[in-house]
Amino acid sequence: MILTVTNFCQNIGKSTLVIYLSKYFLKHRNFDEVYIIDNGSDLLLENLFHSEKEKINLNILMDSVSDEKINILNNIMILSKLKEQKTLYLVDLRADFKGDMVNLIKHSNAIISPFAYYDNILSSTIEFGKFLENFYDGNVYFLNNFFDKNISCDQNLIYTLSSFGSIIESPIFFTNNLKRSFLSVYNDELVFRKAFEELSFSLFD
């Protein structure tokens, strides 16, 4: 199974979501292992994973997308096999991904797209939805990240966004001191719990 986390927006929390999604799915959805593919511009996930590797007690595997490996993620036969496997492949796809990653998107079981209630981010996410509409026929889930109840936005933009996928109703509240870690951090994991439960129900039930 391939789940790709991406959007056109920079700094919207994709890498952090991938970290906590990997832990959530291993603990609550009985996957034997989660294979993370890091396509971030700074390889943040891969570097963090290797710094914590000796202490991680979950079956998480990690690889990054180097130039020589892009052909693998552009190979339709390989992607078709990965899509049908019981292993969960979580892809952190950079916001400025290139055309050679489109086959990966096409073969993803679902696209998870974090956004926030700011008009410029909503507008950019709508553009991403329009882009997907041209070639992707799978499920798209929009996760409201960095939620702050004091922030207001144009409700028409939210309505428009909903035409390109499902907006997960439970938001992920903004937290100043959230720890980005593959290790178990119970209080931080609670920040994501309701949104991930709703997303998980939509994906698997």
Secondary structure, DSSP 8 states (H G I E B T S, - for coil): -EEEE--S-SSSSHHHHHHHHHHHHHHHS--S-EEEEEE-TT-HHHHHHHHHGGG--S-EEEEE--GGGTTGGG-HHHHHHHHHSSSEEEEEE-TT--GGGHHHHHT-SEEEEEE-SSHHHHHHHHHHHHHHHTT--SEEEEEE-SB-TT----HHHHHHHGGGSEE-SS--B--TT----SS--HHHHHHHHHHHHHHHHHHH-
